[in-house]
């Protein structure tokens, strides 16, 4: 399935929504996102907006503003919280300074599959909803990015094989992972990744198959290990006052459309991941499952990271991890 949204598609959707929104007394919402029009997350937002239009017969019209066109990604939470925009989308890991419990899905090596990631989200969601409510926000839905795999210039049988390699990092969490894996951390922001690969500045990196395709990882990397390190999620949320103001019937329509968007988004994420793996294969990369020893090593790292996270976050972290690990 092709999840690419072209500018023409977006224009047609917007025009169709505009026609419906001509209903007298219609309410107009704006959703700000930092991701480009072509991204599957943005496509999902547009589909959700269209569902709301149809369900409310144009009484609630939602405009999607992609690629930082309304607010920059790092300003979206505060803009929604302050009521400057009705709704927004951010990656949950960007909220951890203000909302530590949002970091559960970025603890590496504790989720092996989409099923694990979904179970973690179902446990985490009530805590996120409570924390958001105290900030005047309402959770609409969350959708994961494809899982983070490990790229390497050479075959890896275990963590010991990574010692001395130059590993791409882009935040404090990935820098810590690099250190514990015995590698040298090399800070490379997303905007410089393609050039860093072309120049051979890094020997390994942890990112999704999607990012690997976008950055042409095969320029210098030859192996991709499906370690499914973690499944970072984007979260879509609304301003509570705007939510209350639209009334019960429109809230119910938005709630239903959001539930459908969550289901669709998880499915689309898995599809995009599979498509990207095929593209890596076609481009000459070897797709590998980690060896038993390698799998054992990363699981031990996961235990260490989860304990560190519990110490850092406190009691609310136990409210996530105790039920999560009890059901494994």
KOLMAR-546359 format. One record per residue: x, y negated, z negated of N, C-alpha, C, O in turn. Coordinates in steps of 0.05 Angstrom, whole numbers, padded with zeros to 5 digits, always signed. Each point is the difference from the previous one (the first is absolute). Layout:
BEGIN
XYZXYZXYZXYZ/...
END
This chain:
BEGIN
+00017+00024+00000-00017-00024+00000+00018-00025+00000+00019-00001-00015/-00026-00019+00031+00016-00024+00002-00012-00021-00019-00023-00008+00004/+00038-00002-00023-00010-00019-00020+00010-00028+00006-00002-00018-00017/+00013+00014+00040+00011-00027+00006-00023-00019+00007-00019+00008+00014/+00020-00031-00025-00021-00020+00005+00013-00023+00016+00018-00013-00009/-00028+00009+00033+00011-00021+00017-00013-00026-00007-00021-00001-00013/+00033-00021+00023-00012-00026-00004-00028-00002+00013-00018-00013-00010/+00015+00026+00033-00025+00000+00014-00021+00014-00017-00023-00010-00003/+00030+00033-00009-00019+00015-00017-00008-00018-00023-00023-00001-00007/+00043-00012-00006-00006-00017-00023-00019-00023+00008-00019-00006-00015/+00023-00005+00039-00017-00022+00009-00028+00009+00005-00019-00013-00008/+00016+00037+00020-00027+00011+00004-00014+00005-00026-00024-00005-00003/+00039+00016-00017-00012+00005-00026-00009-00026-00013-00022-00002-00011/+00039-00018+00013-00006-00025-00012-00024-00014+00013-00017-00011-00014/+00016+00013+00041-00023-00011+00014-00026+00014-00007-00021-00013-00004/+00023+00040+00002-00024+00015-00007-00009-00007-00028-00024-00003-00006/+00043-00001-00013-00007-00007-00027-00012-00028-00001-00018-00005-00015/+00029-00013+00032-00010-00027+00000-00029-00001+00009-00015-00016-00010/+00008+00033+00029-00027+00000+00009-00019+00009-00022-00022-00011-00003/+00030+00031-00013-00016+00009-00022-00002-00021-00022-00021-00003-00013/+00043-00012+00010+00001-00018-00023-00016-00025+00005-00002-00018-00017/-00011+00016+00040-00017-00023+00006-00026+00001-00016-00016-00019+00001/+00011+00041-00015-00024+00002-00017+00000-00023-00020+00020-00006-00013/-00043-00007+00011-00002-00023-00018+00007+00009-00029-00010+00020-00010/+00025-00037-00003+00008+00006-00028+00022+00020-00003+00004+00009-00023/+00010-00001+00044+00021+00020-00002+00023-00010-00018+00006-00024+00000/+00006+00042-00014+00024-00006-00016+00024+00009+00015+00001+00021+00012/+00020-00038-00011+00024+00005+00014+00023+00005-00020+00005-00017-00017/+00008+00040+00019+00023+00006-00016+00025+00001+00018-00002+00005+00024/+00025-00010-00036+00026+00002+00013+00017+00021-00015+00001-00001-00025/+00012+00018+00040+00019+00019-00012+00028-00006+00011+00004+00000+00024/+00015-00006-00042+00027-00006+00008+00018+00025-00003-00002+00014-00020/+00018-00009+00040+00019+00022-00001+00026-00009+00013+00000-00017+00018/+00022+00029-00027+00026-00007+00012+00008+00017+00023+00021-00005+00012/-00037+00026-00006+00008+00019+00020-00010-00007+00028-00021-00012+00003/+00036+00020+00017-00008-00008+00028-00025+00014+00010-00010+00019-00011/+00000-00031+00032-00025+00010+00012+00002+00029+00008-00020+00015-00002/+00043-00006+00011+00004+00027+00011+00001+00021-00022-00003+00024+00005/+00007-00032-00030+00004+00019-00022-00026+00014-00006-00022-00011+00002/+00023+00037-00010-00024+00015-00005-00015-00010-00024-00025+00004-00002/+00038-00016-00017-00014-00013-00023-00018-00022+00010-00022-00003-00010/+00032-00014+00028-00015-00022+00010-00024+00010+00017-00022-00011-00002/+00027+00031+00017-00022+00012+00016-00022+00010-00019-00024-00002+00007/+00031+00013-00029-00019+00010-00020-00016-00023-00012-00024+00002-00004/+00037-00025-00002-00013-00023-00010-00021-00010+00020-00023-00007-00008/+00030+00005+00033-00018-00009+00021-00024+00018+00002-00023-00009+00003/+00028+00035-00004-00022+00019+00001-00019-00003-00024-00024+00002+00002/+00036-00006-00026-00016-00005-00024-00018-00025+00003-00023+00000-00007/+00035-00021+00018-00015-00025+00004-00024+00004+00019-00021-00010-00004/+00026+00026+00025-00021+00005+00019-00022+00017-00013-00024-00005+00005/+00031+00024-00022-00020+00017-00014-00017-00018-00018-00025+00005-00001/+00037-00024-00012-00015-00018-00018-00020-00017+00017-00023-00003-00008/+00033-00007+00031-00018-00016+00017-00025+00016+00008-00022-00010-00002/+00027+00035+00010-00022+00016+00009-00019+00007-00023-00025-00001+00003/+00036+00008-00026-00016+00009-00022-00017-00023-00012-00022+00004-00010/+00032-00029+00012-00014-00023-00011-00015-00016+00021-00011-00021-00006/+00011+00031+00031-00012-00014+00023+00010-00029+00002-00015-00018+00005/+00041+00016-00010+00013-00026+00004-00002-00019-00024+00010-00022+00001/-00023+00031-00023-00002-00017-00024+00027-00004-00014+00004-00020-00013/+00014+00039+00017+00027-00003-00011+00020+00004+00023+00002+00022+00011/+00012-00043-00004+00019+00000+00022+00028-00003-00011+00006-00018-00016/+00012+00037+00024+00027+00000-00011+00020-00005+00023+00001+00015+00019/+00016-00036-00022+00022-00005+00018+00026+00011-00011+00006-00005-00023/+00008+00020+00039+00026+00011-00008+00023-00018+00011+00000-00005+00024/+00018-00003-00041+00022-00017+00008+00026+00015-00003+00010+00003-00023/+00001+00009+00045+00024+00016-00002+00026-00016+00000+00000-00024+00005/+00021+00038-00010+00028-00010+00004+00005-00027-00014+00011-00018+00013/-00019+00016-00038+00006-00024-00016-00013-00025+00012+00009-00023-00006/-00029+00026+00023-00012-00023+00013-00016-00018-00018-00005-00023+00007/-00004+00033-00030-00015-00016-00019+00017-00006-00025+00003-00023-00008/+00009+00044-00003+00019-00003-00022+00023+00021+00003-00005+00021+00011/+00028-00029-00020+00023+00019+00001-00006+00024-00018-00014-00003-00020/+00025+00026+00027-00006+00024-00015+00004-00003-00030-00016+00010-00016/+00038-00023+00008+00006-00002-00028-00017-00021-00014+00002-00003-00025/-00019-00011+00040-00017-00021-00012-00030+00009+00000-00017-00015-00010/+00012+00038+00021-00028+00008+00004-00014+00006-00027-00023-00008-00003/+00036+00022-00015-00013+00006-00025-00009-00025-00015-00023-00002-00009/+00041-00017+00007-00007-00025-00015-00021-00015+00015-00017-00013-00012/+00017+00013+00039-00020-00014+00016-00028+00011-00005-00019-00015-00003/+00017+00042+00002-00025+00012-00006-00008-00005-00029-00024-00006-00006/+00042+00009-00012-00006-00004-00029-00009-00029-00005-00017-00004-00017/+00029-00015+00031-00008-00028-00004-00024-00008+00016-00009-00023-00002/-00002+00041+00018-00024-00006+00015+00004-00016+00026-00018-00011+00011/+00044+00010-00002+00006-00015+00024-00009+00017+00025-00004-00012+00021/+00002+00038-00024-00009+00018+00021-00016+00022-00014+00006+00007-00023/-00026+00004+00037-00018+00019-00013+00013+00027-00006-00007+00013-00019/+00024-00004+00037+00012+00027-00003+00027+00002+00013+00008-00018+00016/+00007+00039-00023+00027+00003+00011+00010+00028-00002-00012+00017-00012/+00035-00013+00025+00013+00027+00000+00029-00004-00005+00013-00017+00013/-00002+00033-00032+00029+00000-00005+00009+00028-00005-00016+00018-00005/+00042-00013+00005+00011+00025-00008+00001+00000-00031+00009-00019-00012/-00018+00041+00000-00003+00000-00029+00026-00004-00015+00001-00013-00021/+00021+00022+00032+00026-00003-00013+00008-00029-00003+00017-00006-00017/-00029-00012+00032+00007-00028-00002-00013-00013-00024+00006-00023-00007/-00024+00037-00007-00015-00011-00022+00013+00008-00027-00010-00009-00021/+00031+00025+00020+00009+00012-00025+00010-00021-00020-00002+00006-00024/+00012-00029+00032+00010-00019-00019-00024-00010-00018+00004-00005-00024/-00027+00002+00037-00024-00010-00014-00017+00023-00011-00014-00002-00020/+00016+00025+00034-00018+00023-00006+00016+00026+00002-00001+00013+00020/+00017-00006-00041+00018+00022+00001-00013+00027+00008+00013+00016+00013/-00038-00012-00020-00013+00026+00006-00003+00004+00030-00004+00022+00010/+00007-00044+00006-00002+00002+00029+00024+00015+00012+00000+00008+00023/+00021-00004-00039+00024+00013+00010+00000+00030+00000+00020+00012+00008/-00042+00000-00017+00000+00030-00002+00006+00014+00026+00013+00020+00001/-00024-00031+00021+00003+00013+00026+00028-00004+00012+00006+00012+00021/+00011-00028-00034+00027-00005+00010+00021+00016-00017+00024-00003+00005/-00033+00018-00024+00018+00017-00015+00007+00024+00019-00018+00015+00007/+00043-00012+00000+00007+00020+00021+00000+00029-00010+00004+00005-00023/-00008+00012+00042+00003+00029-00003-00020+00013-00019+00007+00020-00013/-00031-00031+00010-00020+00013-00016-00025+00008+00016-00017+00015-00010/+00015-00025+00035-00022+00008+00018+00012+00015+00024+00019-00010+00013/-00030+00033-00007+00010+00016+00022-00017-00002+00026+00008+00008+00021/-00032-00019-00024-00019+00001+00022-00021-00022-00003-00002-00014-00020/-00014+00010+00041-00022-00019-00001-00020+00008-00022-00012-00017-00013/+00008+00043+00009-00018+00010-00021+00010-00009-00027-00016-00009-00017/+00042+00011+00012+00012-00010-00025-00004-00030-00003-00008-00010-00021/+00013-00005+00042-00002-00029+00000-00029-00008-00006-00004-00020-00014/-00015+00034+00026-00028-00007-00004-00008+00006-00029-00015-00016-00013/+00024+00038+00002-00006+00007-00028+00012-00021-00019-00013-00008-00019/+00037-00001+00025+00013-00021-00016-00017-00026+00001-00003-00013-00020/-00007+00006+00044-00016-00024+00003-00026+00002-00015-00008-00020-00012/-00004+00043+00012-00026+00003-00014+00004-00003-00031-00018-00010-00014/+00041+00018+00005+00006-00004-00029+00008-00029-00005-00008-00011-00021/+00023-00001+00039+00010-00027-00004-00022-00021+00004+00001-00021-00012/-00020+00026+00030-00019-00020+00008-00015-00013-00024-00002-00025-00001/-00010+00040-00018-00014-00013-00022+00017-00020-00015-00010-00021-00009/+00036+00028+00006+00018-00018-00015+00006-00025+00017+00001-00022-00011/+00001+00025+00037+00004-00023+00018-00024-00018-00001+00002-00024-00001/-00026+00037+00003-00025-00016+00000-00003-00016-00026-00008-00023+00001/+00015+00035-00023-00001-00014-00026+00019-00024+00000-00007-00022-00009/+00032+00027+00018+00020-00022+00000-00008-00022+00020+00004-00023-00006/-00015+00031+00029-00009-00020+00019-00023-00016-00011-00001-00025+00003/-00018+00038-00017-00024-00014-00010+00009-00022-00020-00013-00021-00001/+00034+00027-00015+00009-00020-00019+00013-00024+00014+00004-00021-00012/+00001+00023+00038+00012-00022+00015-00020-00012+00020+00006-00016+00017/-00032+00025-00020-00021-00011+00017+00000+00012+00028-00006-00014+00019/+00014+00039-00017+00002+00013+00026-00016+00026+00000-00004+00012-00021/-00004-00004+00045-00016+00025+00003+00015+00018+00021+00006-00010+00022/-00001+00035-00029+00013+00018+00019-00020+00009+00020-00022+00009-00007/+00029-00010+00033-00017+00010+00021+00009+00028+00009-00016+00019-00001/+00042-00016+00008+00010+00027+00007+00030-00001+00002+00012-00021+00000/+00000+00045+00002+00029+00002+00004+00006+00022+00020-00013+00020+00001/+00034-00025+00015+00008+00019+00021+00031+00002-00001+00014-00020-00001/-00003+00045+00003+00029+00003-00001+00013-00004+00027-00012+00003+00021/+00037-00011-00023+00018+00001+00023+00008+00030+00003-00002+00015-00019/+00012-00007+00043+00010+00027+00003+00023+00005-00020+00013-00019-00009/-00008+00044+00002+00020+00006-00021+00028-00009+00008+00007+00000+00023/+00009-00006-00044+00027-00008+00004+00019+00024+00003+00002+00017-00019/+00011-00014+00042+00018+00022+00004+00029-00010-00001+00005-00024-00005/+00014+00042+00008+00028-00006-00002+00014+00004+00027-00001+00022+00012/+00013-00043-00002+00015+00000+00025+00029+00003-00006+00010-00011-00020/+00005+00026+00037+00028+00004-00005+00015+00003+00026-00011+00009+00020/+00036-00018-00020+00017+00004+00023+00011+00028+00002+00011+00008+00021/-00013+00008-00043+00011+00027-00001-00019+00018-00015-00016-00009-00016/+00019+00035+00019-00018+00019-00014+00006-00001-00030+00022-00004-00009/-00044+00008-00007+00002-00001-00029-00012+00025-00012-00022+00008+00005/+00039+00006-00022-00010+00024-00013-00008-00006-00029-00013+00017-00012/+00021-00040+00001-00007-00007-00027+00010-00028-00006+00013-00013+00018/-00018+00003-00041+00008-00028-00007+00030-00003+00001+00010-00021+00006/+00004+00042-00012+00030-00001+00000+00011-00008+00027+00021-00013+00002/-00035+00020+00020+00009-00007+00027-00003-00030+00006+00011-00009+00019/-00026-00005-00037-00004-00029+00006+00020-00018-00014+00001-00024+00006/+00016+00036-00023+00019-00017-00014+00018-00015+00019+00012+00011+00018/-00010-00038-00023+00017-00017+00016-00013-00011+00025+00011-00017+00013/-00036+00027-00007-00013-00011+00024-00011-00028-00006-00004-00007-00023/+00001-00009+00044-00010-00027-00003-00031+00001+00005-00009+00007+00022/-00006-00013-00043-00029+00003+00001-00013-00027+00001+00006-00018-00015/-00025+00015+00034-00014-00025+00003-00019-00004-00024-00015+00019-00007/+00015-00042-00005-00018-00007-00022-00013-00027+00007+00009-00015+00017/-00032+00010-00030-00014-00025+00006-00014-00012-00025-00013-00021+00002/+00015+00034-00025-00010-00011-00025+00014+00014-00023+00017+00018+00004/-00025-00026-00029+00014+00012-00023-00005+00030-00003+00017+00015-00008/-00041-00006+00016-00007+00028-00003+00017+00017+00019+00011+00021-00008/-00008-00030+00033+00016+00016+00019+00029-00002-00006+00015+00019+00005/-00006-00041-00017+00028-00002-00009+00006+00020-00022+00021+00012-00001/-00040-00008-00017+00003+00019-00022+00000+00029+00011+00016+00016-00008/-00033-00011+00028+00000+00027+00013+00027+00005+00013+00011+00022-00003/+00000-00042+00017+00026+00003+00013+00022+00007-00020+00017+00017+00005/-00018-00031-00028+00021+00005-00020-00002+00028-00011+00020+00014-00003/-00045-00005-00004-00004+00026-00012+00006+00023+00021+00006+00022-00008/-00008-00028+00033+00007+00019+00021+00030+00001+00006+00009+00016+00016/+00006-00034-00029+00029+00000+00003+00009-00014+00025+00022+00005+00010/-00039-00023+00001+00007-00014+00025+00007-00029-00006-00004-00010-00022/+00015-00003+00042+00006-00028-00002-00024-00016+00011-00008+00004+00023/-00003-00021-00040-00024-00016+00009+00008-00022+00019+00019-00015-00005/-00033+00013+00027+00004-00021+00020-00027-00014+00004-00018+00011+00011/+00016-00036-00020-00025-00015+00002-00005-00008+00029+00015-00015+00012/-00037+00025-00001-00008-00006+00027-00030-00005+00001-00016+00018-00002/+00008-00044+00004-00029-00006+00002-00012+00011+00026+00015+00006+00019/-00041-00004-00019-00014+00012+00023+00007-00014+00026+00003+00012+00021/+00000-00039-00022+00006-00015+00024+00027+00005+00012+00005-00006+00023/+00013+00019-00039+00027+00005+00010+00006+00030+00004+00022+00007+00007/-00043+00009-00011+00005+00029+00001+00008+00010+00027+00019+00016+00002/-00032-00025+00019+00007+00009+00027+00029-00006+00007+00014+00017+00010/-00004-00040-00017+00028-00008+00006+00019+00016-00018+00021+00008+00010/-00028-00003-00035+00017+00015-00018+00004+00029+00011+00022+00011-00002/-00044+00000+00013+00002+00027+00012+00018-00001+00025+00017+00017+00004/-00022-00036+00013+00015-00003+00025+00030-00004-00006+00017+00010+00014/-00011-00024-00036+00028-00006-00007+00013+00022-00016+00024-00001-00005/-00040+00022-00003+00011+00022-00016+00008-00008-00029+00018+00011-00011/-00033-00031+00000+00007-00010-00027-00009+00019-00022+00010-00002-00023/-00028+00020+00029-00011+00018-00021+00001+00029+00010-00001+00005+00024/+00004+00013-00044+00001+00029+00007-00026+00014-00007-00004+00022+00010/-00012-00034-00027-00025+00013-00007-00020-00022-00009+00008-00022-00008/-00033+00029+00008-00021-00019-00009-00025+00016-00007-00005+00021+00011/-00011-00033-00028-00026+00012-00008-00022-00018+00010-00003-00022-00011/-00012+00031+00030-00023-00015+00010-00018+00019+00015+00007+00024+00003/-00029-00033+00007-00019+00017+00014+00008+00006+00028+00017-00013+00012/-00030+00033+00000+00004+00007+00028-00009-00024+00017+00012-00005+00021/-00033-00009-00029-00010-00023+00015+00022-00021+00002+00005-00010+00022/+00008+00003-00044+00021-00020+00000+00024+00010+00016+00013-00015+00014/-00008+00041-00015+00021+00012+00016-00004-00005+00030+00019-00005+00014/-00044+00009-00005-00006-00005+00028+00003-00030+00007+00012-00007+00020/-00023-00010-00037+00000-00028+00005+00029-00011+00001+00006-00019+00015/+00012+00030-00031+00027-00009-00002+00019+00016+00018+00024-00005-00001/-00035+00024+00016+00017+00017+00017+00023+00013-00016+00023-00003+00006/-00031+00017-00027+00019+00012-00019+00020+00018+00014+00023+00004-00010/-00030+00008+00032+00017+00019+00015+00025-00014+00012+00017+00013+00011/-00016-00040-00013+00024-00014+00009+00025+00011-00015+00022+00001+00012/-00025+00006-00037+00023+00010-00015-00007+00024-00018+00018+00014-00009/-00044-00010+00002-00008+00022-00017-00007+00024+00017-00012-00003+00022/+00018+00027-00031-00005+00024+00015-00019+00020-00014-00010+00019+00012/+00005-00023-00038-00016+00018-00016-00021-00015-00016+00005-00022-00010/-00029+00034+00009-00021-00011-00017-00011+00022-00018-00009+00020+00010/+00012-00024-00036-00009+00020-00020-00027-00009-00011-00003-00022-00011/-00016+00041+00013-00027-00006-00010-00002+00004-00030-00012+00020-00010/+00025-00038-00005+00000+00003-00029-00025-00013-00013-00005+00004-00024/-00010-00019+00040-00025-00013-00010+00006-00013-00027-00014+00005-00020/+00034-00023+00020+00009-00012-00025-00022-00014-00016-00003+00003-00024/-00013-00019+00038-00023-00012-00012-00019-00011+00022+00008-00002+00023/-00032-00004-00031-00021-00009+00019-00009-00028-00009-00021-00002-00014/+00036-00019+00020-00009-00027-00009-00026-00008+00013-00006+00007+00023/-00011-00020-00039-00027-00007+00009-00004-00030+00004+00012-00016-00015/-00028+00009+00034-00011-00027+00002-00027-00001-00014-00015+00020+00001/+00009-00042-00014-00025-00003-00014-00015-00024+00010+00012-00021+00005/-00038+00024-00001-00017-00022+00010-00018-00008-00023-00012+00018-00013/+00009-00043+00007-00014-00009-00023-00013-00027+00005+00007-00014+00019/-00027+00007-00036-00015-00024+00004-00001-00017-00025+00005+00009-00022/-00010-00035+00025-00004-00018-00022-00027+00007-00014-00020+00002+00014/+00020+00000-00040-00024+00009-00015-00023-00020+00003-00023+00008+00002/+00029-00033-00002-00022-00020+00002-00013+00002+00028-00024-00003+00003/+00041+00007+00018-00011+00003+00027-00017+00025+00002-00021+00001+00012/+00031+00020-00026-00014+00026+00000-00028-00003-00013-00020+00010+00010/+00020-00023-00033-00026-00004-00015-00019-00018+00016-00024+00004-00001/+00035-00023+00016-00017-00020+00013-00016+00011+00024-00020-00011+00007/+00029+00034+00005-00013+00009+00024-00026+00016-00006-00015+00006+00018/+00011+00002-00044-00024+00014-00007+00002+00030+00004+00017+00010+00014/-00035+00004-00028+00001+00029-00002-00001+00014+00027+00016+00018+00005/-00035-00024+00013-00002+00014+00026+00026-00002+00016+00009+00020+00012/+00003-00044-00010+00024-00003+00015+00024+00013-00014+00018+00011+00014/-00018-00012-00040+00022+00014-00015-00001+00030+00006+00020+00013+00003/-00044-00002-00003-00003+00029+00005+00010+00007+00028+00013+00020+00004/-00020-00037+00016+00010+00005+00027+00030-00001+00002+00013+00016+00013/-00001-00036-00027+00029-00003+00000+00013+00023-00015+00021+00010+00009/-00033-00001-00031+00010+00023-00014+00000+00025+00017+00020+00015+00000/-00042-00010+00014-00001+00023+00018+00020-00001+00022+00012+00020+00007/-00010-00044+00005+00019-00003+00023+00029+00004-00010+00017+00010+00014/-00012-00019-00039+00027+00003-00011+00006+00030-00006+00023+00009+00005/-00043+00005-00014+00004+00029-00005+00006+00014+00026+00017+00018+00001/-00031-00025+00020+00004+00012+00027+00028-00008+00010+00014+00017+00013/-00006-00042-00018+00027-00009+00009+00022+00015-00014+00021+00007+00012/-00025+00000-00038+00020+00015-00014+00003+00028+00012+00022+00009+00005/-00044+00005+00000+00001+00026+00012+00013-00001+00027+00018+00016+00007/-00026-00035+00010+00011-00003+00027+00029-00006-00001+00016+00010+00016/-00008-00028-00035+00028-00009-00001+00018+00023-00008+00022+00002+00011/-00030+00015-00030+00017+00022-00008+00004+00020+00024+00022+00010+00004/-00044-00006+00010+00002+00018+00024+00018-00013+00021+00017+00014+00012/-00020-00040-00007+00016-00013+00020+00030+00000-00007+00017+00002+00017/-00012-00005-00043+00028+00000-00009+00013+00026+00006+00023+00001+00010/-00037+00021-00015+00011+00027+00006+00004+00003+00030+00020+00012+00009/-00039-00022+00007+00002+00002+00029+00024-00015+00011+00015+00009+00017/-00012-00034-00028+00023-00017+00009+00026+00014-00008+00020-00001+00015/-00019+00013-00039+00025+00014-00008+00007+00022+00019+00023+00004+00007/-00043+00012+00000+00004+00023+00018+00009-00009+00028+00019+00011+00012/-00031-00032-00002+00007-00011+00026+00029-00010-00001+00015+00004+00019/-00007-00017-00040+00027-00011-00002+00021+00022-00002+00022-00003+00011/-00029+00025-00025+00019+00022-00002+00005+00012+00028+00022+00006+00007/-00043-00004+00009+00002+00010+00027+00018-00019+00017+00016+00009+00016/-00019-00035-00020+00016-00019+00014+00030+00002-00008+00017-00002+00017/-00012+00007-00042+00028+00004-00009+00012+00025+00013+00023+00000+00009/-00039+00021-00008+00009+00025+00014+00006-00006+00029+00021+00009+00010/-00039-00022+00004+00005-00006+00028+00024-00017+00005+00013+00001+00021/-00005-00016-00041+00023-00018+00002+00026+00014-00009+00021-00013-00001/-00023+00039-00005+00024+00016-00005+00007+00004-00029+00020+00013-00006/-00037-00022-00013+00006+00005-00028-00009+00028-00008-00019+00010+00010/+00034+00001-00029-00007+00026-00011-00017-00004-00025+00008-00013-00019/-00032+00024+00019-00019-00003-00022+00004+00025-00018-00004+00023+00009/+00012-00027-00034+00006+00022-00018-00016-00002-00026-00006-00021-00009/+00000+00045-00002-00010+00001-00028+00024+00002-00018+00020+00013+00008/-00020-00025-00032+00023+00002-00018+00005+00029-00008-00019+00015-00004/+00043-00008+00000+00007+00027-00010-00010+00003-00029-00008-00019-00013/+00008+00044+00004-00009+00005-00028+00017-00017-00020-00012-00013-00018/+00038+00013+00022+00017-00016-00018-00005-00029+00001-00001-00014-00020/-00003+00004+00045-00005-00028+00003-00027-00008-00013-00003-00020-00013/-00018+00037+00018-00026-00004-00012+00002+00000-00030-00013-00017-00014/+00028+00035+00002+00003+00002-00029+00014-00026-00010-00009-00011-00021/+00029+00002+00035+00015-00024-00008-00019-00025-00001+00001-00015-00019/-00017+00012+00040-00017-00024+00000-00022+00001-00020-00009-00020-00011/-00001+00045+00005-00021+00002-00021+00012-00007-00027-00014-00013-00016/+00038+00019+00011+00013-00008-00025+00003-00030-00001-00004-00012-00022/+00010+00000+00045+00001-00029+00000-00028-00012-00005-00002-00020-00014/-00018+00033+00025-00028-00009-00005-00007+00000-00030-00013-00019-00010/+00022+00040-00004-00005+00001-00029+00014-00023-00014-00012-00012-00018/+00036+00006+00027+00015-00022-00013-00014-00027+00005-00003-00016-00018/-00005+00012+00043-00013-00025+00007-00027-00003-00014-00007-00022-00009/-00008+00043+00006-00026-00002-00013+00003-00006-00030-00016-00015-00011/+00036+00028-00002+00005-00006-00028+00009-00029-00004-00009-00014-00018/+00026+00004+00036+00009-00028-00001-00024-00019+00004-00002-00020-00014/-00016+00027+00032-00023-00017+00005-00019-00001-00024-00011-00021-00007/+00007+00044-00006-00017+00001-00024+00012-00018-00022-00014-00014-00013/+00041+00016+00010+00013-00017-00021-00004-00030+00007-00003-00016-00018/+00005+00010+00043-00002-00028+00009-00028-00011-00002-00004-00023-00009/-00017+00039+00016-00027-00010+00002-00015+00004-00026-00016-00017-00008/+00021+00039-00006-00013+00005-00026-00024+00019+00002-00001+00017+00017/-00018-00021-00035-00022+00019-00004-00016+00004+00026-00008+00022+00006/+00003-00043+00009-00016+00002+00024+00012+00019+00020-00014+00012+00016/+00041-00010-00016+00014+00019+00018-00007+00028-00007-00004+00017+00018/+00002-00011-00044-00009+00027-00008-00028+00006+00009-00007+00023+00005/-00010-00044-00004-00028+00004+00009-00001+00009+00029-00020+00011+00009/+00042-00016+00006+00002+00009+00028+00013+00027+00002-00010+00019+00011/+00034-00017-00023+00016+00023+00004-00008+00025-00015+00003+00022+00010/-00014-00025-00034-00008+00024-00015-00022+00015+00015+00004+00024+00003/-00026-00037+00005-00019+00016+00016+00010+00008+00027-00008+00021+00010/+00026-00036+00002+00010+00007+00027+00017+00026-00003-00004+00018+00016/+00023-00017-00034+00017+00023-00002-00014+00024-00013+00008+00023+00006/-00028-00027-00022-00015+00022-00011-00014+00016+00021-00004+00024-00004/-00004-00036+00026-00015+00013+00021+00017+00010+00023-00010+00010+00020/+00037-00012-00023+00017+00009+00022+00003+00030-00001+00014+00012+00017/
END
